[in-house]
Amino acid sequence: MSFAVRIAVRGYELDTQGHVNGAVYHQYGDHARWECLRAAGITVEDLLASGVGPITLENTIRYHRELRGGDEVEVSCGFEWGEGKTFRIVQEYRHQDGGLAAELTSVGGLLDLRERRLVPDPAAHWRSLASEPALLGL
């Protein structure tokens, strides 16, 4: 994993069993992905100005160990590139002791906002926008 951000679990993110609600894992993942893009030098304004927007096509979460109120979690972000119109993002959620709490694997793409179709080579588009493309695995 090439990038990670620390997030403190807040009380209002807990479910009735006292652990982080499943939907919050998605929010943590989104936050880490946007922070990774920001660290790579890409802003929302850059994306919109280039006529694209990132989209999520699939998310799969595997839970390993619960996160509870007061915990701090490190959420990593690693991009995996192939030949097609989509890419994968693999994220790990780790406790302060390094133990794996969860894994999130996403399939994403870049949507051409005018044509409403996936950009044929998303890696090239991300590379053209990033000042630090290595953070995106490029």
Secondary structure, DSSP 8 states (H G I E B T S, - for coil): --EEEEEE--GGGB-TTSBB-HHHHHHHHHHHHHHHHHHTT--HHHHHHTTEEEEEEEEEEEE-S--BTT-EEEEEEEEEE-SSSEEEEEEEEE-TTS-EEEEEEEEEEEEETTTTEE-S-HHHHHHHH-SSGGGGT-
